[in-house]
């Protein structure tokens, strides 16, 4: 066993420098979910089927969309950094690398918060009434594809995912964009 594998084994599932922010994000996401679910469960049936409630679950989806655009920005910045025509642009590359470090640091905590808003959005849609139309089916498909993303993200920390985190994340991003904008 080489030293890299030994180091990966000793560090635990989440690297120490990211662990505190991941734990804080989990606590905040759990608090938001508990608070909002408690509020959703106290609503009357007439409120659940009103147009006003439709704005409520769309707000959960909008919050998730904003967070997911930030999460996906990490991959976009990685791709932009590899572009050939940036070879002579030292200032641009320095600025992009600063943005990339920021996006990398907050990628996982913001993704955890986005998943919390996605769960709230899903619960609220089912409370409102699930209809078999294109929008709901595309949302359900993107939710199903989202399920392996955080699990493969944990394996990504251990370098055991074989690019499944990226592949399932891209599949989710495509389905998410279809659900959000069509």
Buried (B, 14 or more C-beta within 10 A) or exposed (E): EEEEEEEBEEBEEBEEEBEEBBEEBBEBBEEBBEEBBEEBEEBEEEBBEBEEBBEBBEBBBBBBBBBBBBBBBBBEBBEBBEEEEEEEEEEEBEEBEEBBEBBEBBBBBBBBBBBBBBBBBBBBBEBBEEEEEEEBEBBBBBBEBBEBBBEBBBBBBBEEBEEBBBBBBBBBBEBBBBBBEE
